[in-house]
Amino acid sequence: MSLENNIKQTLLTRSDQQCELCRATENLSVFAVEPSNGTAEQAVLICQTCKSQIETPSTMDPNHWRCLNDSMWHPELAVQVLSYRLLHALRSEGWPQDLLELMYLEDEAKAWAESGLEDLTEEESNAPTKDSNGATLQEGDSVTLIKDLVVKGANFTAKRGTLVKNIHLTDNPLHIEGKVNGTQIVLVAAFLKKA
Ligand SMILES: [Zn+2]
């Protein structure tokens, strides 16, 4: 069985064979919540309706997304993170903004959720880059990974504890760039610890 099928099986069991956002039971597929390490823990099982609206935000039907009212309380972090991003995308409707204010995400989940949001405000993009402990990271710092990361496209896993020297800051305070196994990759600052 391929890795992808394995993940789908895991998610079908976890979700009781339902879309983890709207509970539809047909045309279910695996959706990676980026930046993802490629595991089931960082993926959500979603139906075709949810998927197509996520992939083409201009087609989003706010009424369909009333389901976020439930999914935002889902025990799986990946479902919470995806719900948070969708509520954020819909916030001009009013009610999603109210739900966002009710939502509580642990710091790490919040950083994950926010790293997928586009259009950072100027204030956000001028914010300091902080590691998992809230320490400010500077250009040229060394950091260690606090979790295993599957590096897509490069076909290796950067192990927890890996030292990354001489990091570069990016325009987005949630991301840095660094070299792992000789490959320059983008890393989520919240998954790092200043060395
Ligand atoms: Zn759905």
Boltz pocket constraint, residues with backbone or C-beta under 6 A from the ligand:
constraints:
  - pocket:
      binder: B
      contacts: [[A, 19], [A, 20], [A, 21], [A, 22], [A, 23], [A, 24], [A, 46], [A, 47], [A, 48], [A, 49], [A, 50], [A, 51]]
      max_distance: 6.0
